[in-house]
């Protein structure tokens, strides 16, 4: 399972610079608003040192990490929903992402134009939040009109949809994101296909000056796009040395990925053997059969049990044989709740 993150923000906040650094993909970057006029999409592997350790123990022929897709769209400005700038037409490109990374400018480079002629992260954040709310309101209004017509024919699904859409409309009109509205699982299912932007988890990213990269801002992923761009051009050893020199324990991609996992409620489990060591992503709270289904639907349908061990226990034992001899390899049934770092072998009937 991979997941996708949409990158949004005002023009010239460093979105495309950050995108290029994270994905190492060449995109058009220039010092003027609206340089990005079509969506840029890049897929990157999720860094995970556990993979290397497991592959070494299993003598795996290859390593397959999980991946994250980044989607970078044109910068938004105040009034985008009314057609200002390039309007919000590009928001449709991120309606199907799993989370939104909102980049705000916190760096002070006088040579880079700011559309509002001032560096004000709080104001920038409010502008983008309101534009996403207005974009969702347009979707809700359109769907409400459609479902209201269907409801006149006593269509039960349409009647239910009208009820939840009416609540959503009221929330959005108050300037609140849809995620602040408490919805039942049934209501969430009804509106799933709408792909509302303000229902998605939001990762706040502050693009700071290089000397502020170690700053801690609560609720925000602090990243220096300039540093990330420099890291992208280094090999692994040079990258580690440069991070240490800067006083950073990990790269911006590492921090952003971890924040995304937390926001989306995800965890990683592994399969490891001579053929390959592979990372898999599943939601927190998932039981073993659901995790097995991430590998193949037959695994979930015919699930019998799983042989499970924590990745570090497996590495410390030097392999599966010693782990079993020490009684650390457990047999788990259908009710087992997956834990981050589990290494599993699924048993199933075909």
C-alpha positions in Angstrom: 0.0 0.0 0.0 1.4 3.4 -1.0 -0.2 6.7 -0.2 -0.3 10.2 -1.8 0.3 13.6 -0.5 -0.8 16.8 -2.2 1.4 19.9 -1.8 -0.4 23.2 -1.6 0.5 26.8 -0.7 0.7 30.3 -2.0 3.0 31.0 -5.0 6.8 31.3 -4.2 6.6 29.6 -0.7 9.0 26.9 -1.9 6.6 24.2 -2.8 8.2 23.3 -6.1 11.7 23.6 -4.6 10.6 21.2 -1.8 9.0 18.9 -4.3 12.1 18.7 -6.4 14.2 18.0 -3.4 11.9 15.3 -2.1 11.4 13.5 -5.4 14.7 14.4 -7.1 12.6 15.1 -10.1 13.2 18.0 -12.4 10.4 20.6 -12.3 10.1 24.1 -13.6 11.1 26.5 -10.8 11.3 30.3 -11.3 11.0 33.4 -9.2 7.6 34.5 -10.3 4.0 33.5 -9.3 2.2 30.7 -11.2 5.3 29.1 -12.6 3.7 25.7 -12.0 0.9 25.5 -14.5 0.3 21.7 -14.5 0.5 19.2 -11.8 3.9 17.6 -11.1 3.8 14.1 -9.7 6.7 12.2 -8.2 7.0 8.9 -6.4 9.7 8.4 -3.7 10.6 5.5 -1.5 10.0 5.8 2.2 13.3 5.7 4.1 13.4 2.8 6.7 16.7 1.5 8.1 14.9 -1.6 9.3 14.7 -2.9 5.8 18.5 -3.0 5.4 18.9 -4.8 8.8 16.3 -7.4 7.9 17.6 -7.9 4.4 21.1 -8.6 5.8 19.8 -11.2 8.2 17.6 -12.9 5.5 20.3 -12.5 2.8 17.6 -11.1 0.6 18.2 -10.7 -3.2 16.3 -7.4 -3.2 14.7 -4.8 -0.9 11.3 -3.3 -1.7 10.4 -0.2 0.4 6.9 1.3 0.6 6.4 4.5 -1.5 4.7 7.8 -1.2 3.5 9.9 -4.1 3.8 13.7 -4.0 1.6 15.9 -6.1 2.6 19.5 -6.5 0.1 22.0 -8.0 0.1 25.6 -9.0 0.2 28.2 -6.2 -3.1 29.5 -4.9 -3.9 33.1 -4.0 -6.6 34.8 -2.1 -9.8 34.7 -4.2 -8.8 31.6 -6.2 -12.3 30.3 -5.8 -13.5 33.5 -7.7 -10.9 33.0 -10.4 -8.1 35.1 -9.0 -4.6 34.0 -10.2 -5.1 30.7 -11.9 -8.2 30.0 -9.9 -8.7 26.7 -8.0 -9.0 24.5 -11.1 -5.8 22.6 -10.1 -7.3 21.5 -6.8 -9.1 18.8 -8.7 -5.6 17.2 -9.1 -5.3 16.6 -5.4 -8.8 15.5 -4.5 -7.8 11.9 -4.5 -4.7 12.2 -2.3 -4.7 10.8 1.2 -3.3 13.9 2.9 -2.5 17.5 2.2 0.9 19.1 2.9 0.4 22.8 3.3 3.6 24.7 2.8 3.9 28.2 4.4 6.8 30.6 3.9 8.8 31.3 7.0 12.1 32.2 5.2 13.2 35.8 4.7 14.8 36.0 1.3 14.3 39.6 -0.1 15.1 38.3 -3.6 12.1 36.0 -3.7 8.8 37.7 -4.4 5.9 37.3 -1.9 2.4 37.7 -3.5 1.3 39.7 -0.4 4.6 41.6 -0.1 5.1 40.3 3.4 6.2 37.2 5.2 3.3 36.2 7.4 2.9 32.4 7.9 -0.4 32.8 9.9 -2.0 34.9 7.2 -0.8 32.5 4.5 -2.2 29.6 6.4 -5.6 31.2 6.8 -5.7 32.2 3.1 -5.1 28.6 1.9 -7.5 27.1 4.5 -10.3 29.4 3.3 -9.6 28.6 -0.4 -9.9 24.8 0.4 -13.1 25.5 2.3 -14.6 27.5 -0.6 -13.5 24.8 -3.1 -15.3 22.2 -1.0 -18.4 24.4 -0.6 -18.7 24.5 -4.4 -18.6 20.7 -4.6 -21.1 20.4 -1.7 -23.5 22.9 -3.3 -23.5 21.1 -6.6 -24.0 17.6 -5.0 -26.7 19.0 -2.7 -28.7 20.3 -5.7 -28.4 16.9 -7.5 -29.3 14.8 -4.4 -32.2 17.1 -3.6 -33.7 16.4 -7.0 -33.3 12.7 -6.4 -34.7 12.9 -2.9 -38.0 14.2 -4.3 -38.5 10.7 -5.8 -38.2 9.2 -2.3 -34.8 7.8 -3.1 -33.6 6.7 0.4 -29.9 7.0 -0.4 -30.5 10.5 -1.8 -32.5 11.5 1.3 -29.6 10.4 3.5 -27.1 12.2 1.3 -29.1 15.5 1.5 -29.1 15.3 5.3 -25.3 15.0 5.6 -24.6 17.5 2.8 -26.8 20.0 4.6 -24.7 19.6 7.7 -21.5 19.9 5.6 -22.7 23.1 3.9 -23.5 24.7 7.3 -20.0 23.8 8.6 -18.2 25.1 5.6 -20.2 28.3 5.5 -19.0 29.0 9.0 -15.5 28.9 7.7 -14.7 25.5 9.3 -13.2 22.5 7.5 -15.3 19.4 7.0 -13.1 17.4 9.3 -14.4 19.4 12.3 -17.9 18.0 11.7 -18.6 14.7 13.7 -19.8 12.2 11.1 -20.9 8.6 11.6 -19.2 5.8 9.7 -22.4 5.6 7.6 -22.3 9.3 6.8 -18.6 9.1 5.9 -19.3 6.3 3.5 -22.0 8.4 1.8 -19.7 11.3 1.1 -16.5 9.3 0.4 -16.8 9.8 -3.4 -16.9 13.6 -3.0 -13.2 13.6 -2.1 -13.6 16.7 0.0 -10.3 18.5 0.5 -11.0 19.7 4.1 -11.8 16.2 5.2 -8.3 15.1 4.6 -5.5 15.3 7.3 -3.4 18.4 6.9 0.4 18.4 7.5 1.6 21.9 8.2 5.0 22.6 6.8 7.1 25.7 7.6 9.7 26.4 5.0 12.4 28.2 7.1 15.8 29.8 6.6 18.7 27.4 6.7 19.8 28.6 10.2 16.4 27.9 11.5 16.2 24.2 10.4 16.6 22.9 13.9 13.8 25.0 15.3 10.8 23.2 16.8 7.4 24.6 16.0 4.6 22.6 17.6 2.1 21.1 15.2 4.4 21.9 12.2 7.0 20.0 10.2 9.9 22.4 10.0 11.8 22.1 6.7 14.4 24.2 4.9 13.7 23.6 1.2 17.2 24.9 0.4 18.8 22.3 2.7 16.6 19.5 1.2 17.7 20.6 -2.3 21.3 20.3 -1.2 20.8 16.9 0.4 19.1 15.6 -2.8 22.4 15.9 -4.7 24.5 14.0 -2.1 25.2 10.3 -1.8 24.2 8.4 1.3 27.4 8.9 3.2 27.7 12.6 2.4 24.0 13.1 3.3 24.5 11.6 6.8 27.7 13.7 7.4 25.9 16.9 6.2 22.9 16.3 8.5 25.2 15.8 11.4 27.1 19.0 10.6 23.8 20.8 10.6 22.7 19.3 13.9 19.8 17.4 12.2 19.0 13.8 13.1 17.0 13.2 9.9 16.0 14.8 6.6 12.9 16.7 5.9 11.5 13.7 3.9 12.0 11.5 7.0 10.1 14.0 9.2 7.4 14.6 6.7 6.9 10.8 6.1 6.6 10.2 9.9 4.1 13.0 10.2 2.1 11.6 7.4 2.0 8.1 8.9 0.8 9.6 12.2 -1.8 11.8 10.5 -3.2 8.9 8.4 -3.0 6.3 11.2 -0.6 4.0 9.4 2.0 1.4 10.4 4.6 -0.7 8.6 5.0 -4.4 8.7 7.5 -6.6 6.9 8.0 -9.8 5.0 11.5 -11.0 4.7 13.2 -14.0 3.1 16.0 -14.9 0.6 13.9 -13.6 -2.4 13.1 -10.2 -0.9 12.6 -8.0 2.2 9.6 -5.8 1.7 7.8 -3.1 3.7 4.0 -3.0 3.7 1.7 -0.3 4.9 -1.6 -0.9 6.8 -3.9 1.2 9.0 -3.3 1.1 12.7 -5.8 -1.3 14.4 -5.8 -3.6 11.4 -6.0 -7.3 12.2 -3.8 -9.9 10.7 -6.2 -11.0 7.9 -6.5 -7.4 6.7 -2.7 -7.1 6.6 -2.5 -10.4 4.7 -4.9 -8.9 2.2 -2.4 -6.1 1.4 -0.1 -8.8 0.0 -2.8 -10.7 -1.9 -6.6 -10.9 -1.6 -6.3 -14.7 -1.4 -4.2 -14.4 1.7 -7.1 -12.6 3.5 -9.8 -14.9 2.2 -8.0 -18.1 3.1 -6.2 -16.8 6.2 -5.3 -19.5 8.8 -2.7 -17.8 11.0 0.5 -15.8 10.9 4.0 -16.4 12.3 5.0 -13.1 13.8 8.0 -11.6 15.4 9.2 -8.0 16.1 11.8 -6.9 13.6 14.5 -6.1 16.2 14.0 -9.5 17.9 14.6 -11.2 14.6 17.7 -9.2 13.9 19.1 -9.6 17.4 18.6 -13.4 17.1 20.5 -13.5 13.8 17.6 -15.1 11.9 14.4 -17.1 12.0 16.0 -20.4 13.3 17.4 -18.8 16.4 14.2 -16.8 17.0 12.1 -20.0 16.9 14.6 -21.8 19.2 14.2 -18.9 21.7 10.4 -19.0 21.4 10.2 -15.5 20.0 8.3 -16.4 16.8 4.6 -16.3 17.8 1.6 -18.0 16.1 -1.2 -15.4 15.8 -4.8 -15.9 14.8 -7.5 -13.8 13.1 -8.0 -11.5 16.0 -4.3 -10.4 16.3 -3.9 -6.6 15.9 -0.9 -5.8 13.8 2.0 -3.8 15.4 4.5 -1.5 13.8 7.6 -3.4 13.0 6.0 -6.9 12.8 7.8 -9.4 10.5 5.2 -11.9 9.4 4.8 -15.1 7.4 1.1 -15.7 6.6 -0.4 -19.2 6.4 -3.5 -19.6 4.3 -5.7 -22.0 2.3 -5.9 -21.4 -1.4 
